[in-house]
Structure formats: C-alpha cells, structure tokens
Amino acid sequence: MSQANPQGMTEITATELKERLDRGDSIQIIDVREPAEYEVARIPDSKLIPLKDVVSRMGEIDQTRETVVHCKMGGRSARAIEALKGAGFQGKLINLKGGITAWSNEVDPSVPKY
C-alpha cells in the first residue's frame, strides 16, 4: 500500500506498483527523466514528460487517474510532483520510491541500470 514519506508525499514501491499493474488497476506512469535516459531504460507503458516540461505539458496527464511519477532514483519525480501541485494539478500523484533503479532491482532485472 502506498504511504506518505516524511515530507508528506505519497510513495509506492516498485513491487507494489507491479502488483497493482498486474491486477489491472488504472494507473498512468509519467517518466520525468530526459529523453536519452528513457531510450536506455523504461517502464512499459510509461509516458515521457521531462521534468523541465512537466508543468507546461500538464494537460497531457489525466487528472481522473492515479498517476505514478518516476525518474532514476526518486528526486526529480518528487520535484515534478511538487511543481504539478503548485501549478494546480488536482489528480492523485504518487512518487515511485527509488525510481527506475528500484524497478530494475525489484521487478525487472532486464531493465538496464545506468
């Protein structure tokens, strides 16, 4: 179950995310890394919106669906969530704890680490 971290931001582990996706939960995944990073490693069905563009492209994120935001380790995605909330985003935003590195470690070792 997703929990709030000490800063009050809701987080989910890679294992929890995989379980929810396997269950068929309607979750959209937003990747806020740079395009070159996305080319190296990605979570299936994730949408790339680099951190620098996340507020200007906020309209591409469905506010009626749960949204998991991720980066490499969890820092940029946390900043993206704060920026989206600050810009008035009303949907549920969840940070992927440990980012795509955690996904590679816990869920899919075939996802390259960089």
N, C-alpha and C positions, 0 to 999 in steps of 0.2 A: 504494500500500500504506500502511495506517495506521502511524503511527510515534509513539513517545513524545516528548513535549516535554521541555524541560529539567527540569520538575518531576516527570517520570516518568509523566505522564498520557498515555494513548493518544489520538491525534488523527487525524482524517480530514479531507481537504479536501472541499469541496462537489463538485468534479469527480469525485473518487474515489467519493464516496457515490452520485452519479448513475450512474456506470458500474456500480457494484455493484447498485443497484436495477434498472437496465435488464437486467442479467444474471439477475435473478430471485433474488438472494441473500435469505435470510430475515433481514431487518433490521427492527427496530421503531424508530421515531423518536419520542422524547419531547421535547416543546417545554416548556421551563420558564419561558417568559415569562408575562406577565399576560394575562387574557382579552381586554382591549382591544387589546393588541398582536397577538394571534392573529387577531382579527377583521380587522385591517389587512392582514396578510401571513402566509401559512403554507406549509409544505412539504406536498405532497399525502400523505395517509395518516399524518400525524403526530398524536400524541395529546397534548393539552394537560394538563399537570400542573404548575401554577405552583410555582416554587422553594419558596415557603413551605409547600406541601403535599406536596412530593415524598417526604419520609420517611414521613409518615402514610399516603400512598397507594402506598407501595412495592409492596404486594400486587397492584396493577394492572399491574405491569411483569413480563413473562415472563422469569424468570431463565435459561431454557434458550435464549433467542435473543440474538443480538448486539443491543446497544442503542446507538443514536447519540442523544446528548443535545445539544440546541441551545437557544440563546437569540438575542439580537440580534447580539452580537459574539463571544461565547465565554466571558465572565467568569462569568455566572450559571450556565451549564451546567457549568463547571469546579467551582463551589461545590456544585452539585447532585450531581455525581459523588462528590466528597469526602464529602458528607453521607450518600449512599446506602451508600458503602463503610463509613463509620463506623457505620452502622446495621446492618451485617451482610449487605448485598446481595452475593450470590455470583456473579451473572451478569457477562458482559463488557460494560463501559461504555466508550464512545468519545465523545470531545468533538468536535463539529463545529467545526473551526478557522474563525474568522471569523463563525460563526453564520449567521443567515438573510441577513445583509448579503452574505456571501460567496456564498450560494446565488443571490441576485439578480444579483450581479456575474458569476459564473462559469457558472451553469447556466440560470437562467430570468429574463431581464430584465423579464418581465411582473410579477414579484413586487415589490410596492411597497417602496420604502425609506422609512423614517421617522426 
